[in-house]
Amino acid sequence: MKRTLALLLVTAIAIFFWVLIESPLRAADGSSGISLFYAQVSFPAALGLLLVGGLVPFVLCVAIGCWGNPLRGVFAMCLSLTVLGHRGGGMANWLRTHDLPGAYAVLMAELVIWALLLGALVAAIHLARTHLARRLPMLPWGHSRYQPLWCADWDTLGGGLTTAGIGAVMVWFILQTPDVGQVTWGLGLSFLIAGFAGHYIWPAAAPVGLVAAPLLVGLGGYGAAIILYRGSEQVLAAFYAGQFHGHAMALPIHYVSAALVGTLLGVAWRQVLAESEKTAGNASFPQEAGSQTPAPSGPDAGQTASSPDTSPPPRSSQAPPQA
């Protein structure tokens, strides 16, 4: 309960700091959408605002990530960014006012920047937990209970690719318009299912592989728009005809916020079910191991069905008859 309250408090504080820098990060033409490259200020100024405004949320998320499950810190950051992305709006106006599909290359670069910032948070949580566990081993950091955030192995690669593939398929069916409500909930639901399935199929995968899945889907969606279309006319024609793929209807901030929140919720869901199954298995183990007929207790504990009673018969309390 204390950890949940701390998580909610950190998220609320982070939202407060994001709201303070929201206005300069909106589109330069006054339309909707939060973007670093298409903000009202220049890109260096927008990146500086993000780093300065996000310093306190970054530190708080690292702290909450050192207490219990390390994914708490990543979840708090992504959940607070979800509020910022939702308040900023969708990218419908962006599609109409920019040179397409070339502008998607800029969004790919922006998504890479967001991914690097998120990677810095994951690395900070991992290093902080490792350092604290070594310096203060007597405190319950829970470092041994949870999987390390980072591990370069085939399970992590397989989990990330599986989650990305399932998420891409779900986005294809769910995300049909760039409306911010559908983008937020559509990405969240798509990667909730993908995160659950990825962790179920690859239970040994490190969380960083699953967390990277939405970013891979975003890069693939932007890249597909660049390859499949030639000019803004083709993009807008496909968009108004309902044939434009939904992977390119979300801004980078939506992929690092709503999509990641869904992924982390799916992973947590699977972890809870796995713990429940493990607990149920441990509870049934003593009964299965002791399924043989238990030894009787009480005054007749020494007698069993296989050992007949060889004790002499009791003497009669009456005196024998006299002749």
C-alpha positions as protocol buffer text, in pm:
chain_id: "A"
residue {
  index: 1
  type: MET
  ca { x: 0 y: 0 z: 0 }
}
residue {
  index: 2
  type: LYS
  ca { x: 281 y: 241 z: 84 }
}
residue {
  index: 3
  type: ARG
  ca { x: 455 y: 171 z: -243 }
}
residue {
  index: 4
  type: THR
  ca { x: 137 y: 230 z: -440 }
}
residue {
  index: 5
  type: LEU
  ca { x: 77 y: 561 z: -267 }
}
residue {
  index: 6
  type: ALA
  ca { x: 439 y: 660 z: -332 }
}
residue {
  index: 7
  type: LEU
  ca { x: 397 y: 568 z: -698 }
}
residue {
  index: 8
  type: LEU
  ca { x: 85 y: 783 z: -731 }
}
residue {
  index: 9
  type: LEU
  ca { x: 254 y: 1074 z: -552 }
}
residue {
  index: 10
  type: VAL
  ca { x: 559 y: 1062 z: -780 }
}
residue {
  index: 11
  type: THR
  ca { x: 333 y: 1047 z: -1087 }
}
residue {
  index: 12
  type: ALA
  ca { x: 132 y: 1347 z: -969 }
}
residue {
  index: 13
  type: ILE
  ca { x: 447 y: 1552 z: -907 }
}
residue {
  index: 14
  type: ALA
  ca { x: 584 y: 1459 z: -1248 }
}
residue {
  index: 15
  type: ILE
  ca { x: 259 y: 1562 z: -1416 }
}
residue {
  index: 16
  type: PHE
  ca { x: 282 y: 1900 z: -1245 }
}
residue {
  index: 17
  type: PHE
  ca { x: 629 y: 1963 z: -1388 }
}
residue {
  index: 18
  type: TRP
  ca { x: 525 y: 1847 z: -1737 }
}
residue {
  index: 19
  type: VAL
  ca { x: 227 y: 2082 z: -1739 }
}
residue {
  index: 20
  type: LEU
  ca { x: 461 y: 2373 z: -1662 }
}
residue {
  index: 21
  type: ILE
  ca { x: 651 y: 2322 z: -1989 }
}
residue {
  index: 22
  type: GLU
  ca { x: 355 y: 2208 z: -2201 }
}
residue {
  index: 23
  type: SER
  ca { x: 283 y: 2533 z: -2385 }
}
residue {
  index: 24
  type: PRO
  ca { x: 626 y: 2586 z: -2550 }
}
residue {
  index: 25
  type: LEU
  ca { x: 629 y: 2223 z: -2671 }
}
residue {
  index: 26
  type: ARG
  ca { x: 304 y: 2259 z: -2865 }
}
residue {
  index: 27
  type: ALA
  ca { x: 305 y: 2294 z: -3243 }
}
residue {
  index: 28
  type: ALA
  ca { x: 449 y: 2618 z: -3380 }
}
residue {
  index: 29
  type: ASP
  ca { x: 137 y: 2691 z: -3589 }
}
residue {
  index: 30
  type: GLY
  ca { x: -86 y: 2669 z: -3283 }
}
residue {
  index: 31
  type: SER
  ca { x: -231 y: 2331 z: -3378 }
}
residue {
  index: 32
  type: SER
  ca { x: -238 y: 2023 z: -3157 }
}
residue {
  index: 33
  type: GLY
  ca { x: 45 y: 1786 z: -3084 }
}
residue {
  index: 34
  type: ILE
  ca { x: 354 y: 1778 z: -2857 }
}
residue {
  index: 35
  type: SER
  ca { x: 679 y: 1757 z: -3051 }
}
residue {
  index: 36
  type: LEU
  ca { x: 1042 y: 1854 z: -2995 }
}
residue {
  index: 37
  type: PHE
  ca { x: 1119 y: 1937 z: -3357 }
}
residue {
  index: 38
  type: TYR
  ca { x: 788 y: 2109 z: -3438 }
}
residue {
  index: 39
  type: ALA
  ca { x: 747 y: 2303 z: -3112 }
}
residue {
  index: 40
  type: GLN
  ca { x: 686 y: 2677 z: -3075 }
}
residue {
  index: 41
  type: VAL
  ca { x: 1050 y: 2714 z: -2974 }
}
residue {
  index: 42
  type: SER
  ca { x: 1359 y: 2585 z: -3150 }
}
residue {
  index: 43
  type: PHE
  ca { x: 1468 y: 2225 z: -3110 }
}
residue {
  index: 44
  type: PRO
  ca { x: 1761 y: 2304 z: -2873 }
}
residue {
  index: 45
  type: ALA
  ca { x: 1528 y: 2515 z: -2658 }
}
residue {
  index: 46
  type: ALA
  ca { x: 1261 y: 2244 z: -2656 }
}
residue {
  index: 47
  type: LEU
  ca { x: 1514 y: 1977 z: -2561 }
}
residue {
  index: 48
  type: GLY
  ca { x: 1654 y: 2202 z: -2289 }
}
residue {
  index: 49
  type: LEU
  ca { x: 1307 y: 2262 z: -2149 }
}
residue {
  index: 50
  type: LEU
  ca { x: 1242 y: 1889 z: -2146 }
}
residue {
  index: 51
  type: LEU
  ca { x: 1567 y: 1816 z: -1963 }
}
residue {
  index: 52
  type: VAL
  ca { x: 1527 y: 2095 z: -1707 }
}
residue {
  index: 53
  type: GLY
  ca { x: 1156 y: 2037 z: -1649 }
}
residue {
  index: 54
  type: GLY
  ca { x: 1205 y: 1664 z: -1629 }
}
residue {
  index: 55
  type: LEU
  ca { x: 1496 y: 1671 z: -1383 }
}
residue {
  index: 56
  type: VAL
  ca { x: 1277 y: 1641 z: -1071 }
}
residue {
  index: 57
  type: PRO
  ca { x: 1053 y: 1370 z: -1225 }
}
residue {
  index: 58
  type: PHE
  ca { x: 1367 y: 1184 z: -1335 }
}
residue {
  index: 59
  type: VAL
  ca { x: 1514 y: 1180 z: -984 }
}
residue {
  index: 60
  type: LEU
  ca { x: 1184 y: 1081 z: -824 }
}
residue {
  index: 61
  type: CYS
  ca { x: 1129 y: 800 z: -1074 }
}
residue {
  index: 62
  type: VAL
  ca { x: 1477 y: 665 z: -1007 }
}
residue {
  index: 63
  type: ALA
  ca { x: 1402 y: 673 z: -634 }
}
residue {
  index: 64
  type: ILE
  ca { x: 1069 y: 491 z: -670 }
}
residue {
  index: 65
  type: GLY
  ca { x: 1239 y: 241 z: -903 }
}
residue {
  index: 66
  type: CYS
  ca { x: 1482 y: 151 z: -622 }
}
residue {
  index: 67
  type: TRP
  ca { x: 1195 y: 60 z: -391 }
}
residue {
  index: 68
  type: GLY
  ca { x: 1041 y: -273 z: -487 }
}
residue {
  index: 69
  type: ASN
  ca { x: 987 y: -355 z: -852 }
}
residue {
  index: 70
  type: PRO
  ca { x: 1227 y: -151 z: -1070 }
}
residue {
  index: 71
  type: LEU
  ca { x: 960 y: -111 z: -1336 }
}
residue {
  index: 72
  type: ARG
  ca { x: 770 y: 122 z: -1101 }
}
residue {
  index: 73
  type: GLY
  ca { x: 1002 y: 408 z: -1189 }
}
residue {
  index: 74
  type: VAL
  ca { x: 959 y: 357 z: -1564 }
}
residue {
  index: 75
  type: PHE
  ca { x: 583 y: 323 z: -1521 }
}
residue {
  index: 76
  type: ALA
  ca { x: 555 y: 647 z: -1322 }
}
residue {
  index: 77
  type: MET
  ca { x: 750 y: 839 z: -1587 }
}
residue {
  index: 78
  type: CYS
  ca { x: 549 y: 696 z: -1879 }
}
residue {
  index: 79
  type: LEU
  ca { x: 216 y: 750 z: -1701 }
}
residue {
  index: 80
  type: SER
  ca { x: 297 y: 1116 z: -1638 }
}
residue {
  index: 81
  type: LEU
  ca { x: 403 y: 1159 z: -2001 }
}
residue {
  index: 82
  type: THR
  ca { x: 73 y: 1004 z: -2107 }
}
residue {
  index: 83
  type: VAL
  ca { x: -108 y: 1297 z: -1948 }
}
residue {
  index: 84
  type: LEU
  ca { x: 121 y: 1542 z: -2129 }
}
residue {
  index: 85
  type: GLY
  ca { x: 71 y: 1367 z: -2463 }
}
residue {
  index: 86
  type: HIS
  ca { x: -306 y: 1350 z: -2418 }
}
residue {
  index: 87
  type: ARG
  ca { x: -328 y: 1718 z: -2326 }
}
residue {
  index: 88
  type: GLY
  ca { x: -121 y: 1807 z: -2630 }
}
residue {
  index: 89
  type: GLY
  ca { x: -364 y: 1640 z: -2871 }
}
residue {
  index: 90
  type: GLY
  ca { x: -336 y: 1422 z: -3179 }
}
residue {
  index: 91
  type: MET
  ca { x: -153 y: 1470 z: -3508 }
}
residue {
  index: 92
  type: ALA
  ca { x: -443 y: 1530 z: -3748 }
}
residue {
  index: 93
  type: ASN
  ca { x: -336 y: 1890 z: -3810 }
}
residue {
  index: 94
  type: TRP
  ca { x: 25 y: 1781 z: -3838 }
}
residue {
  index: 95
  type: LEU
  ca { x: -67 y: 1553 z: -4127 }
}
residue {
  index: 96
  type: ARG
  ca { x: -228 y: 1841 z: -4315 }
}
residue {
  index: 97
  type: THR
  ca { x: 40 y: 2104 z: -4260 }
}
residue {
  index: 98
  type: HIS
  ca { x: 373 y: 1928 z: -4322 }
}
residue {
  index: 99
  type: ASP
  ca { x: 562 y: 1796 z: -4620 }
}
residue {
  index: 100
  type: LEU
  ca { x: 490 y: 1426 z: -4627 }
}
residue {
  index: 101
  type: PRO
  ca { x: 618 y: 1163 z: -4614 }
}
residue {
  index: 102
  type: GLY
  ca { x: 957 y: 1327 z: -4562 }
}
residue {
  index: 103
  type: ALA
  ca { x: 851 y: 1477 z: -4229 }
}
residue {
  index: 104
  type: TYR
  ca { x: 824 y: 1126 z: -4089 }
}
residue {
  index: 105
  type: ALA
  ca { x: 1204 y: 1104 z: -4097 }
}
residue {
  index: 106
  type: VAL
  ca { x: 1206 y: 1389 z: -3846 }
}
residue {
  index: 107
  type: LEU
  ca { x: 961 y: 1199 z: -3626 }
}
residue {
  index: 108
  type: MET
  ca { x: 1187 y: 894 z: -3644 }
}
residue {
  index: 109
  type: ALA
  ca { x: 1477 y: 1103 z: -3517 }
}
residue {
  index: 110
  type: GLU
  ca { x: 1260 y: 1244 z: -3239 }
}
residue {
  index: 111
  type: LEU
  ca { x: 1149 y: 895 z: -3136 }
}
residue {
  index: 112
  type: VAL
  ca { x: 1514 y: 790 z: -3113 }
}
residue {
  index: 113
  type: ILE
  ca { x: 1580 y: 1087 z: -2883 }
}
residue {
  index: 114
  type: TRP
  ca { x: 1288 y: 988 z: -2661 }
}
residue {
  index: 115
  type: ALA
  ca { x: 1422 y: 631 z: -2658 }
}
residue {
  index: 116
  type: LEU
  ca { x: 1766 y: 752 z: -2546 }
}
residue {
  index: 117
  type: LEU
  ca { x: 1611 y: 956 z: -2264 }
}
residue {
  index: 118
  type: LEU
  ca { x: 1407 y: 656 z: -2156 }
}
residue {
  index: 119
  type: GLY
  ca { x: 1717 y: 439 z: -2175 }
}
residue {
  index: 120
  type: ALA
  ca { x: 1896 y: 684 z: -1946 }
}
residue {
  index: 121
  type: LEU
  ca { x: 1617 y: 639 z: -1691 }
}
residue {
  index: 122
  type: VAL
  ca { x: 1638 y: 259 z: -1711 }
}
residue {
  index: 123
  type: ALA
  ca { x: 2018 y: 270 z: -1676 }
}
residue {
  index: 124
  type: ALA
  ca { x: 1996 y: 507 z: -1378 }
}
residue {
  index: 125
  type: ILE
  ca { x: 1748 y: 280 z: -1198 }
}
residue {
  index: 126
  type: HIS
  ca { x: 1959 y: -28 z: -1266 }
}
residue {
  index: 127
  type: LEU
  ca { x: 2282 y: 136 z: -1146 }
}
residue {
  index: 128
  type: ALA
  ca { x: 2118 y: 289 z: -840 }
}
residue {
  index: 129
  type: ARG
  ca { x: 1963 y: -42 z: -732 }
}
residue {
  index: 130
  type: THR
  ca { x: 2292 y: -225 z: -783 }
}
residue {
  index: 131
  type: HIS
  ca { x: 2490 y: 36 z: -590 }
}
residue {
  index: 132
  type: LEU
  ca { x: 2243 y: 50 z: -301 }
}
residue {
  index: 133
  type: ALA
  ca { x: 2223 y: -328 z: -278 }
}
residue {
  index: 134
  type: ARG
  ca { x: 2602 y: -343 z: -241 }
}
residue {
  index: 135
  type: ARG
  ca { x: 2642 y: -54 z: 0 }
}
residue {
  index: 136
  type: LEU
  ca { x: 2334 y: -120 z: 214 }
}
residue {
  index: 137
  type: PRO
  ca { x: 2256 y: -491 z: 184 }
}
residue {
  index: 138
  type: MET
  ca { x: 2065 y: -491 z: 513 }
}
residue {
  index: 139
  type: LEU
  ca { x: 1782 y: -280 z: 364 }
}
residue {
  index: 140
  type: PRO
  ca { x: 1499 y: -446 z: 165 }
}
residue {
  index: 141
  type: TRP
  ca { x: 1581 y: -318 z: -182 }
}
residue {
  index: 142
  type: GLY
  ca { x: 1429 y: -634 z: -329 }
}
residue {
  index: 143
  type: HIS
  ca { x: 1713 y: -655 z: -580 }
}
residue {
  index: 144
  type: SER
  ca { x: 1719 y: -1034 z: -581 }
}
residue {
  index: 145
  type: ARG
  ca { x: 1342 y: -1075 z: -614 }
}
residue {
  index: 146
  type: TYR
  ca { x: 1306 y: -912 z: -954 }
}
residue {
  index: 147
  type: GLN
  ca { x: 1467 y: -969 z: -1289 }
}
residue {
  index: 148
  type: PRO
  ca { x: 1746 y: -726 z: -1384 }
}
residue {
  index: 149
  type: LEU
  ca { x: 1619 y: -453 z: -1613 }
}
residue {
  index: 150
  type: TRP
  ca { x: 1887 y: -522 z: -1870 }
}
residue {
  index: 151
  type: CYS
  ca { x: 2020 y: -853 z: -1998 }
}
residue {
  index: 152
  type: ALA
  ca { x: 2158 y: -911 z: -2348 }
}
residue {
  index: 153
  type: ASP
  ca { x: 2044 y: -1263 z: -2436 }
}
residue {
  index: 154
  type: TRP
  ca { x: 1821 y: -1444 z: -2683 }
}
residue {
  index: 155
  type: ASP
  ca { x: 1524 y: -1444 z: -2446 }
}
residue {
  index: 156
  type: THR
  ca { x: 1530 y: -1066 z: -2424 }
}
residue {
  index: 157
  type: LEU
  ca { x: 1558 y: -1033 z: -2802 }
}
residue {
  index: 158
  type: GLY
  ca { x: 1280 y: -1285 z: -2859 }
}
residue {
  index: 159
  type: GLY
  ca { x: 1054 y: -1118 z: -2603 }
}
residue {
  index: 160
  type: GLY
  ca { x: 1105 y: -777 z: -2758 }
}
residue {
  index: 161
  type: LEU
  ca { x: 1040 y: -893 z: -3114 }
}
residue {
  index: 162
  type: THR
  ca { x: 736 y: -1098 z: -3011 }
}
residue {
  index: 163
  type: THR
  ca { x: 586 y: -806 z: -2820 }
}
residue {
  index: 164
  type: ALA
  ca { x: 656 y: -572 z: -3110 }
}
residue {
  index: 165
  type: GLY
  ca { x: 497 y: -808 z: -3362 }
}
residue {
  index: 166
  type: ILE
  ca { x: 181 y: -863 z: -3161 }
}
residue {
  index: 167
  type: GLY
  ca { x: 158 y: -492 z: -3081 }
}
residue {
  index: 168
  type: ALA
  ca { x: 192 y: -399 z: -3447 }
}
residue {
  index: 169
  type: VAL
  ca { x: -92 y: -632 z: -3543 }
}
residue {
  index: 170
  type: MET
  ca { x: -316 y: -496 z: -3268 }
}
residue {
  index: 171
  type: VAL
  ca { x: -244 y: -136 z: -3365 }
}
residue {
  index: 172
  type: TRP
  ca { x: -333 y: -219 z: -3725 }
}
residue {
  index: 173
  type: PHE
  ca { x: -684 y: -324 z: -3621 }
}
residue {
  index: 174
  type: ILE
  ca { x: -751 y: -86 z: -3333 }
}
residue {
  index: 175
  type: LEU
  ca { x: -598 y: 249 z: -3433 }
}
residue {
  index: 176
  type: GLN
  ca { x: -807 y: 393 z: -3718 }
}
residue {
  index: 177
  type: THR
  ca { x: -793 y: 772 z: -3667 }
}
residue {
  index: 178
  type: PRO
  ca { x: -538 y: 1021 z: -3526 }
}
residue {
  index: 179
  type: ASP
  ca { x: -787 y: 1141 z: -3265 }
}
residue {
  index: 180
  type: VAL
  ca { x: -596 y: 1174 z: -2939 }
}
residue {
  index: 181
  type: GLY
  ca { x: -848 y: 968 z: -2744 }
}
residue {
  index: 182
  type: GLN
  ca { x: -825 y: 676 z: -2983 }
}
residue {
  index: 183
  type: VAL
  ca { x: -446 y: 708 z: -3002 }
}
residue {
  index: 184
  type: THR
  ca { x: -405 y: 704 z: -2624 }
}
residue {
  index: 185
  type: TRP
  ca { x: -647 y: 421 z: -2552 }
}
residue {
  index: 186
  type: GLY
  ca { x: -572 y: 232 z: -2873 }
}
residue {
  index: 187
  type: LEU
  ca { x: -199 y: 217 z: -2811 }
}
residue {
  index: 188
  type: GLY
  ca { x: -254 y: 137 z: -2445 }
}
residue {
  index: 189
  type: LEU
  ca { x: -487 y: -154 z: -2518 }
}
residue {
  index: 190
  type: SER
  ca { x: -278 y: -287 z: -2807 }
}
residue {
  index: 191
  type: PHE
  ca { x: 40 y: -308 z: -2604 }
}
residue {
  index: 192
  type: LEU
  ca { x: -140 y: -427 z: -2293 }
}
residue {
  index: 193
  type: ILE
  ca { x: -221 y: -741 z: -2487 }
}
residue {
  index: 194
  type: ALA
  ca { x: 122 y: -748 z: -2651 }
}
residue {
  index: 195
  type: GLY
  ca { x: 308 y: -704 z: -2322 }
}
residue {
  index: 196
  type: PHE
  ca { x: 110 y: -983 z: -2158 }
}
residue {
  index: 197
  type: ALA
  ca { x: 165 y: -1219 z: -2451 }
}
residue {
  index: 198
  type: GLY
  ca { x: 534 y: -1134 z: -2485 }
}
residue {
  index: 199
  type: HIS
  ca { x: 604 y: -1197 z: -2117 }
}
residue {
  index: 200
  type: TYR
  ca { x: 394 y: -1516 z: -2125 }
}
residue {
  index: 201
  type: ILE
  ca { x: 584 y: -1658 z: -2423 }
}
residue {
  index: 202
  type: TRP
  ca { x: 926 y: -1539 z: -2305 }
}
residue {
  index: 203
  type: PRO
  ca { x: 908 y: -1538 z: -1923 }
}
residue {
  index: 204
  type: ALA
  ca { x: 1288 y: -1513 z: -1888 }
}
residue {
  index: 205
  type: ALA
  ca { x: 1315 y: -1201 z: -2107 }
}
residue {
  index: 206
  type: ALA
  ca { x: 1457 y: -894 z: -1938 }
}
residue {
  index: 207
  type: PRO
  ca { x: 1203 y: -607 z: -1914 }
}
residue {
  index: 208
  type: VAL
  ca { x: 1410 y: -379 z: -2134 }
}
residue {
  index: 209
  type: GLY
  ca { x: 1335 y: -596 z: -2436 }
}
residue {
  index: 210
  type: LEU
  ca { x: 960 y: -569 z: -2380 }
}
residue {
  index: 211
  type: VAL
  ca { x: 983 y: -196 z: -2311 }
}
residue {
  index: 212
  type: ALA
  ca { x: 1162 y: -139 z: -2641 }
}
residue {
  index: 213
  type: ALA
  ca { x: 881 y: -303 z: -2841 }
}
residue {
  index: 214
  type: PRO
  ca { x: 655 y: 7 z: -2879 }
}
residue {
  index: 215
  type: LEU
  ca { x: 953 y: 212 z: -2996 }
}
residue {
  index: 216
  type: LEU
  ca { x: 1029 y: -47 z: -3265 }
}
residue {
  index: 217
  type: VAL
  ca { x: 668 y: -37 z: -3381 }
}
residue {
  index: 218
  type: GLY
  ca { x: 676 y: 343 z: -3399 }
}
residue {
  index: 219
  type: LEU
  ca { x: 996 y: 345 z: -3603 }
}
residue {
  index: 220
  type: GLY
  ca { x: 856 y: 78 z: -3832 }
}
residue {
  index: 221
  type: GLY
  ca { x: 531 y: 271 z: -3882 }
}
residue {
  index: 222
  type: TYR
  ca { x: 710 y: 593 z: -3971 }
}
residue {
  index: 223
  type: GLY
  ca { x: 950 y: 408 z: -4200 }
}
residue {
  index: 224
  type: ALA
  ca { x: 663 y: 233 z: -4378 }
}
residue {
  index: 225
  type: ALA
  ca { x: 499 y: 571 z: -4449 }
}
residue {
  index: 226
  type: ILE
  ca { x: 822 y: 695 z: -4609 }
}
residue {
  index: 227
  type: ILE
  ca { x: 855 y: 384 z: -4826 }
}
residue {
  index: 228
  type: LEU
  ca { x: 492 y: 337 z: -4932 }
}
residue {
  index: 229
  type: TYR
  ca { x: 393 y: 693 z: -5026 }
}
residue {
  index: 230
  type: ARG
  ca { x: 525 y: 961 z: -5258 }
}
residue {
  index: 231
  type: GLY
  ca { x: 416 y: 1311 z: -5169 }
}
residue {
  index: 232
  type: SER
  ca { x: 159 y: 1463 z: -4939 }
}
residue {
  index: 233
  type: GLU
  ca { x: -119 y: 1399 z: -5190 }
}
residue {
  index: 234
  type: GLN
  ca { x: -83 y: 1022 z: -5164 }
}
residue {
  index: 235
  type: VAL
  ca { x: -61 y: 1034 z: -4785 }
}
residue {
  index: 236
  type: LEU
  ca { x: -371 y: 1251 z: -4749 }
}
residue {
  index: 237
  type: ALA
  ca { x: -562 y: 1048 z: -5009 }
}
residue {
  index: 238
  type: ALA
  ca { x: -494 y: 729 z: -4814 }
}
residue {
  index: 239
  type: PHE
  ca { x: -576 y: 906 z: -4489 }
}
residue {
  index: 240
  type: TYR
  ca { x: -917 y: 1033 z: -4603 }
}
residue {
  index: 241
  type: ALA
  ca { x: -995 y: 700 z: -4768 }
}
residue {
  index: 242
  type: GLY
  ca { x: -934 y: 520 z: -4439 }
}
residue {
  index: 243
  type: GLN
  ca { x: -641 y: 322 z: -4581 }
}
residue {
  index: 244
  type: PHE
  ca { x: -357 y: 492 z: -4393 }
}
residue {
  index: 245
  type: HIS
  ca { x: -198 y: 260 z: -4136 }
}
residue {
  index: 246
  type: GLY
  ca { x: -251 y: 357 z: -3776 }
}
residue {
  index: 247
  type: HIS
  ca { x: 115 y: 308 z: -3682 }
}
residue {
  index: 248
  type: ALA
  ca { x: 189 y: 645 z: -3844 }
}
residue {
  index: 249
  type: MET
  ca { x: -101 y: 827 z: -3676 }
}
residue {
  index: 250
  type: ALA
  ca { x: 68 y: 866 z: -3338 }
}
residue {
  index: 251
  type: LEU
  ca { x: 337 y: 1113 z: -3238 }
}
residue {
  index: 252
  type: PRO
  ca { x: 660 y: 995 z: -3072 }
}
residue {
  index: 253
  type: ILE
  ca { x: 541 y: 1111 z: -2731 }
}
residue {
  index: 254
  type: HIS
  ca { x: 243 y: 877 z: -2761 }
}
residue {
  index: 255
  type: TYR
  ca { x: 471 y: 578 z: -2820 }
}
residue {
  index: 256
  type: VAL
  ca { x: 688 y: 655 z: -2516 }
}
residue {
  index: 257
  type: SER
  ca { x: 386 y: 720 z: -2295 }
}
residue {
  index: 258
  type: ALA
  ca { x: 55 y: 543 z: -2365 }
}
residue {
  index: 259
  type: ALA
  ca { x: 210 y: 251 z: -2553 }
}
residue {
  index: 260
  type: LEU
  ca { x: 468 y: 190 z: -2282 }
}
residue {
  index: 261
  type: VAL
  ca { x: 208 y: 219 z: -2005 }
}
residue {
  index: 262
  type: GLY
  ca { x: 8 y: -54 z: -2178 }
}
residue {
  index: 263
  type: THR
  ca { x: 319 y: -272 z: -2216 }
}
residue {
  index: 264
  type: LEU
  ca { x: 414 y: -237 z: -1851 }
}
residue {
  index: 265
  type: LEU
  ca { x: 60 y: -311 z: -1736 }
}
residue {
  index: 266
  type: GLY
  ca { x: 56 y: -625 z: -1951 }
}
residue {
  index: 267
  type: VAL
  ca { x: 390 y: -738 z: -1807 }
}
residue {
  index: 268
  type: ALA
  ca { x: 270 y: -670 z: -1451 }
}
residue {
  index: 269
  type: TRP
  ca { x: -53 y: -857 z: -1521 }
}
residue {
  index: 270
  type: ARG
  ca { x: 139 y: -1163 z: -1633 }
}
residue {
  index: 271
  type: GLN
  ca { x: 375 y: -1137 z: -1335 }
}
residue {
  index: 272
  type: VAL
  ca { x: 81 y: -1133 z: -1093 }
}
residue {
  index: 273
  type: LEU
  ca { x: -72 y: -1440 z: -1256 }
}
residue {
  index: 274
  type: ALA
  ca { x: 263 y: -1619 z: -1251 }
}
residue {
  index: 275
  type: GLU
  ca { x: 304 y: -1547 z: -879 }
}
residue {
  index: 276
  type: SER
  ca { x: -50 y: -1670 z: -814 }
}
residue {
  index: 277
  type: GLU
  ca { x: 17 y: -1992 z: -1003 }
}
residue {
  index: 278
  type: LYS
  ca { x: 343 y: -2040 z: -812 }
}
residue {
  index: 279
  type: THR
  ca { x: 173 y: -1980 z: -479 }
}
residue {
  index: 280
  type: ALA
  ca { x: -107 y: -2221 z: -564 }
}
residue {
  index: 281
  type: GLY
  ca { x: 148 y: -2484 z: -668 }
}
residue {
  index: 282
  type: ASN
  ca { x: 343 y: -2447 z: -344 }
}
residue {
  index: 283
  type: ALA
  ca { x: 21 y: -2474 z: -142 }
}
residue {
  index: 284
  type: SER
  ca { x: -80 y: -2800 z: -311 }
}
residue {
  index: 285
  type: PHE
  ca { x: 267 y: -2958 z: -291 }
}
residue {
  index: 286
  type: PRO
  ca { x: 251 y: -3072 z: 76 }
}
residue {
  index: 287
  type: GLN
  ca { x: -87 y: -3237 z: 17 }
}
residue {
  index: 288
  type: GLU
  ca { x: 42 y: -3422 z: -290 }
}
residue {
  index: 289
  type: ALA
  ca { x: 363 y: -3527 z: -117 }
}
residue {
  index: 290
  type: GLY
  ca { x: 170 y: -3655 z: 186 }
}
residue {
  index: 291
  type: SER
  ca { x: -107 y: -3827 z: -4 }
}
residue {
  index: 292
  type: GLN
  ca { x: -23 y: -4163 z: 162 }
}
residue {
  index: 293
  type: THR
  ca { x: -247 y: -4283 z: 442 }
}
residue {
  index: 294
  type: PRO
  ca { x: -153 y: -4084 z: 749 }
}
residue {
  index: 295
  type: ALA
  ca { x: -53 y: -4267 z: 1064 }
}
residue {
  index: 296
  type: PRO
  ca { x: -332 y: -4277 z: 1322 }
}
residue {
  index: 297
  type: SER
  ca { x: -298 y: -4073 z: 1631 }
}
residue {
  index: 298
  type: GLY
  ca { x: -421 y: -4125 z: 1983 }
}
residue {
  index: 299
  type: PRO
  ca { x: -403 y: -4426 z: 2208 }
}
residue {
  index: 300
  type: ASP
  ca { x: -418 y: -4669 z: 1912 }
}
residue {
  index: 301
  type: ALA
  ca { x: -142 y: -4496 z: 1713 }
}
residue {
  index: 302
  type: GLY
  ca { x: 81 y: -4803 z: 1725 }
}
residue {
  index: 303
  type: GLN
  ca { x: -175 y: -5028 z: 1557 }
}
residue {
  index: 304
  type: THR
  ca { x: -221 y: -5033 z: 1180 }
}
residue {
  index: 305
  type: ALA
  ca { x: -418 y: -5244 z: 939 }
}
residue {
  index: 306
  type: SER
  ca { x: -104 y: -5433 z: 836 }
}
residue {
  index: 307
  type: SER
  ca { x: 7 y: -5511 z: 1193 }
}
residue {
  index: 308
  type: PRO
  ca { x: -243 y: -5736 z: 1372 }
}
residue {
  index: 309
  type: ASP
  ca { x: -304 y: -5701 z: 1742 }
}
residue {
  index: 310
  type: THR
  ca { x: -79 y: -5950 z: 1924 }
}
residue {
  index: 311
  type: SER
  ca { x: -138 y: -5828 z: 2274 }
}
residue {
  index: 312
  type: PRO
  ca { x: -286 y: -6086 z: 2518 }
}
residue {
  index: 313
  type: PRO
  ca { x: -656 y: -6067 z: 2584 }
}
residue {
  index: 314
  type: PRO
  ca { x: -755 y: -5876 z: 2894 }
}
residue {
  index: 315
  type: ARG
  ca { x: -822 y: -6073 z: 3211 }
}
residue {
  index: 316
  type: SER
  ca { x: -1173 y: -6105 z: 3322 }
}
residue {
  index: 317
  type: SER
  ca { x: -1268 y: -5901 z: 3622 }
}
residue {
  index: 318
  type: GLN
  ca { x: -1492 y: -6182 z: 3759 }
}
residue {
  index: 319
  type: ALA
  ca { x: -1350 y: -6458 z: 3974 }
}
residue {
  index: 320
  type: PRO
  ca { x: -1344 y: -6807 z: 3818 }
}
residue {
  index: 321
  type: PRO
  ca { x: -1619 y: -7043 z: 3939 }
}
residue {
  index: 322
  type: GLN
  ca { x: -1525 y: -7273 z: 4217 }
}
residue {
  index: 323
  type: ALA
  ca { x: -1576 y: -7648 z: 4185 }
}
